[in-house]
Amino acid sequence: MSITGINVGGSGTFEADPIPDTSVFPAGTVDTWTADDPSIVITPNDPTDPVDTRVVVSVPAGSTLTTFNLSVSVQMPPDSSGNTPAPLTTSVAVPVIAAPPPPPTGVSINQIA
């Protein structure tokens, strides 16, 4: 699935998926999500599920960002020989979609010539 962006004042749900998509992360894998802008809020999608690989990312109302970078670092547990693999990391640019203008609530008459 592609990255489509988040509206100002809105949120989007993101997921860390293994590559190739036929593989699975082993039990005990830990995802660490970050954004390069401190105004971006990242919360677990389901805080009661310790294996949920999804997060909800929110852009504050009034934000003037046009994009931000969202990153995830996936640390798998040690393998059967006790070796801890290097974390798997990736980052994507997430567009921030400007809030649309408010709908009209009235009408006025102006002379233009």
C-alpha positions, 0 to 999 in steps of 0.5 A: 500500500502506498503512503497517501498522507495525513490531513492537518489536524488528522491522523493515519494508521501505519504498519510495519510489515516484513519483507518478503511479505510471506515471512513473519516477525518472530515473537518478541520483536519490538518496533520503535517508531519515530518522526523527525518533527516533534509536533507529530504524535505517535501512539500504539494502535492497540495498546493492549496488544503487545504484538500489534505492529500498527501505530496511529500518527497524528498531525496537529491542527494548525500545522504548517508542515508539508511533509515529515519523515516517519521511521521504524526500527524493528528489533528481532529477538536473539536467534537459537544460537543467542545472536541478536540480529541487527535492527531492520530499519526504514523511513518514509516521507509522509505528505501533510495535506493542508486543511480545506477551506471552511464551507460558506456559511453566508453570502455577501454582495460586493461591487466590483466595477 
